[in-house]
Amino acid sequence: MKKHNFYAGPSILPEFTIKNTAEAVTNFAGTGLSVMEVSHRSKEFVAVMDEAQALFKELLNIPEGYEVLFLGGGASTQFCMVPFNLMKKKAAYLNTGSWAAKAQKEGKHFGEVVEVASSKDANYNYIPKDYKVPADADYFHITTNNTIYGTEIKEDLEVGVPLVADMSSDIFSRPIDVSKYALIYGGAQKNLAPAGVTFVIVKKDLLGKVDRDIPTMLDYRTHIDKGSMFNTPPVLPVYAALQTLIWLKEQGGVEGMHKKNIEKAGLLYDEIDRNKLFKGTVASKEDRSLMNVCFVMNEEYAELEKEFFEFASERGMIGIKGHRSVGGFRASTYNALPLESVKALVETMQEFEKKH
Ligand SMILES: *Cc1c(COP(=O)(O)O)cnc(C)c1O
């Protein structure tokens, strides 16, 4: 039976990425060696790193003055690396979910943290819009896509202070204007590559402004100076990331992806709204994520939750269990998820409705 992979992360990757990476595990770039056993300073791997950085810049149309880094430590290490490098005295945070809250918590090690707004009281089921960012904040931190709660900030905000965004789960899903951001970061394991590599896009002229000493490995300038080769980079995830970037370009880049993502998520949200058994968890439609579609059983049918889960599993739907803090279901519709998988899930929901 065909499996439909709706996991939230690590999550589905393009077949192209899996196939080419598997090939490179046994024979990398015609060397007869595995990509796992060659020096990261070999000319073959240096070419991979260079091409990955160049394609990253090309696909996101990254302007001059920005650098793309591939680091270890996950998005969670960026929660502290960002304030370490950018916070002089004070930073503002928008609390839209548990990842956003974790980022905010780390900021407190480095100075004053202002939470400009929070949707925590409503279990993060909306994106706050009415807030003021203090003009003297060193930066404003947002989480564009809230993977757990299925909400997303889909436009590039302008708030008058440097904007920092965690884009772990929606990078490359839609066009963004990088010039509106000071720094963008994310773990690769949602929309780009296997776990183990973290991307950072950073505007260089914002660095070097803080007084504190920064440990070498946590200083962005170290990695800029050495082209993400100061220490051994996560070679296999970087190789896989390059494959995904090549695939993305073939798919029409982020514009092409965006169209497909609107279609996929739209199909699923339409069914959730139509089907009498289900309802979405996000309060207003404009905040609905294109990447993580969260839904629950309607109250009258609450007792059918377990049955639907089994019904869907029998039809090859994998990874649709909602995060424990939301419950119900979450279908992640990342770039690599084919439209066919969304159609299969919609049909499953329709069959289940007929059964009841
Ligand atoms: C998954 C996720 C993280 C955590 O990433 P790690 O690489 O596991 O540290 C942070 N932010 C968001 C939005 C995520 O989806």
The ligand as a MOL file (V3000), in Angstrom:
LIG
                    3D

  0  0  0     0  0            999 V3000
M  V30 BEGIN CTAB
M  V30 COUNTS 15 15 0 0 0
M  V30 BEGIN ATOM
M  V30 1 C 10.9250 22.0830 14.7690 0
M  V30 2 C 11.0000 23.5270 15.0920 0
M  V30 3 C 12.0200 24.0530 15.9210 0
M  V30 4 C 13.0350 23.1750 16.6010 0
M  V30 5 O 14.0420 22.8120 15.7220 0
M  V30 6 P 15.2960 21.9580 16.2110 0
M  V30 7 O 16.1090 21.9050 14.9690 0
M  V30 8 O 14.7710 20.6300 16.6540 0
M  V30 9 O 15.9620 22.6820 17.3200 0
M  V30 10 C 12.0430 25.4120 16.1310 0
M  V30 11 N 11.1490 26.2260 15.5750 0
M  V30 12 C 10.1480 25.7660 14.7800 0
M  V30 13 C 9.1700 26.7140 14.1840 0
M  V30 14 C 10.0540 24.3920 14.5180 0
M  V30 15 O 9.0800 23.9280 13.7250 0
M  V30 END ATOM
M  V30 BEGIN BOND
M  V30 1 1 1 2
M  V30 2 1 2 3
M  V30 3 2 2 14
M  V30 4 1 3 4
M  V30 5 2 3 10
M  V30 6 1 4 5
M  V30 7 1 5 6
M  V30 8 2 6 7
M  V30 9 1 6 8
M  V30 10 1 6 9
M  V30 11 1 10 11
M  V30 12 2 11 12
M  V30 13 1 12 13
M  V30 14 1 12 14
M  V30 15 1 14 15
M  V30 END BOND
M  V30 END CTAB
M  END
